[in-house]
């Protein structure tokens, strides 16, 4: 069986997972949103279903797919070490942008000479 990383390395499967992360979707909805053919969507959904990334249910005449988050835990665990790195750098960037923003606000304030009212 292919690893979680192998499954999500394919761009079309990532796009399908991205759509399913927001809501359940039918094959035809996925086709329309991603402008893919029905056989291609079905092929990728088959791979995702076999790997446990998605599950489906029958709704009237259509099959509706939804994401299953459990297989993504492997990816999440791997990313954990990098989050600390990103978090540190994002925090530094945020502090820098706050300083730049404060400096810009200070420059754009109109100075009112002493003794004069606005």
C-alpha positions as CSV (number, residue, x, y, z in Angstrom):
1,X,0.0,0.0,0.0
2,X,1.2,3.5,-0.9
3,X,2.1,5.8,2.0
4,X,0.0,8.9,2.8
5,X,2.8,11.0,1.2
6,X,2.6,9.0,-2.0
7,X,-1.2,9.4,-2.1
8,X,-1.2,13.1,-1.6
9,X,1.8,13.7,-3.9
10,X,-0.5,13.5,-6.9
11,X,-1.9,17.0,-7.7
12,X,-5.4,15.9,-8.7
13,X,-5.8,13.8,-5.5
14,X,-4.7,16.8,-3.5
15,X,-7.3,19.0,-5.3
16,X,-10.0,16.5,-4.6
17,X,-9.0,16.3,-0.9
18,X,-9.0,20.1,-0.8
19,X,-12.6,20.2,-2.1
20,X,-13.7,17.4,0.3
21,X,-12.1,19.2,3.2
22,X,-14.8,21.9,2.9
23,X,-17.8,19.7,2.3
24,X,-19.2,16.5,1.0
25,X,-19.3,16.3,-2.8
26,X,-20.7,14.0,-5.5
27,X,-18.5,12.8,-8.4
28,X,-20.3,15.3,-10.7
29,X,-19.6,18.2,-8.4
30,X,-15.9,17.3,-8.2
31,X,-15.8,17.0,-12.0
32,X,-17.3,20.4,-12.4
33,X,-15.2,22.2,-9.8
34,X,-11.9,20.7,-11.0
35,X,-12.8,20.5,-14.7
36,X,-11.8,16.8,-14.8
37,X,-13.4,14.0,-16.7
38,X,-15.6,11.5,-14.8
39,X,-13.3,8.5,-15.4
40,X,-10.3,10.6,-14.0
41,X,-12.3,11.7,-10.9
42,X,-13.5,8.1,-10.3
43,X,-10.0,6.8,-10.7
44,X,-8.6,9.2,-8.1
45,X,-11.5,8.7,-5.7
46,X,-10.9,4.9,-6.0
47,X,-7.2,5.4,-4.9
48,X,-8.3,7.7,-2.1
49,X,-11.0,5.3,-1.0
50,X,-8.7,2.3,-1.0
51,X,-6.1,4.2,1.0
52,X,-8.8,5.3,3.5
53,X,-8.7,9.0,2.8
54,X,-12.3,9.2,1.7
55,X,-15.5,7.4,2.3
56,X,-18.8,7.5,0.4
57,X,-22.5,7.1,1.0
58,X,-25.4,6.8,-1.4
59,X,-27.7,9.7,-1.6
60,X,-30.7,9.0,-3.9
61,X,-29.1,8.3,-7.3
62,X,-25.6,9.6,-6.6
63,X,-22.6,8.7,-4.5
64,X,-21.4,11.4,-2.1
65,X,-17.8,11.5,-0.9
66,X,-16.4,12.9,2.3
67,X,-12.9,13.1,3.7
68,X,-11.6,10.8,6.5
69,X,-9.0,12.7,8.5
70,X,-7.3,9.7,10.1
71,X,-4.8,8.9,7.2
72,X,-3.7,12.6,7.3
73,X,-2.5,12.1,10.9
74,X,0.7,10.5,9.4
75,X,1.3,13.7,7.5
76,X,0.4,15.8,10.5
77,X,2.8,13.9,12.8
78,X,5.6,14.4,10.2
79,X,4.9,18.1,10.0
80,X,5.0,18.6,13.8
81,X,8.8,19.1,13.8
82,X,8.5,21.8,11.2
83,X,5.7,23.7,12.9
84,X,8.0,24.8,15.6
85,X,10.3,26.2,12.9
86,X,7.5,27.9,11.0
87,X,5.9,29.2,14.2
88,X,9.1,30.9,15.3
89,X,9.6,32.5,12.0
90,X,6.0,33.5,11.6
91,X,6.1,35.1,15.1
92,X,9.2,37.1,14.1
93,X,7.5,38.2,10.9
94,X,4.4,39.2,12.8
95,X,6.4,41.3,15.2
96,X,8.3,43.0,12.4
97,X,5.1,43.8,10.5
98,X,3.6,45.2,13.7
99,X,6.6,47.6,14.0
100,X,6.3,48.6,10.4
101,X,2.6,49.2,10.8
102,X,3.1,51.4,13.9
103,X,5.8,53.4,12.1
104,X,3.5,53.9,9.1
105,X,0.6,55.1,11.3
106,X,3.0,57.5,13.1
107,X,4.0,59.0,9.7
108,X,0.5,59.4,8.4
109,X,-0.9,61.2,11.5
110,X,-1.3,64.8,10.8
111,X,0.6,67.0,13.3
112,X,-1.4,69.8,14.7
113,X,0.7,72.8,15.7
114,X,0.5,73.7,19.4
115,X,-2.2,76.2,20.3
116,X,-4.4,75.4,17.2
117,X,-7.5,73.3,17.4
118,X,-8.5,70.8,14.7
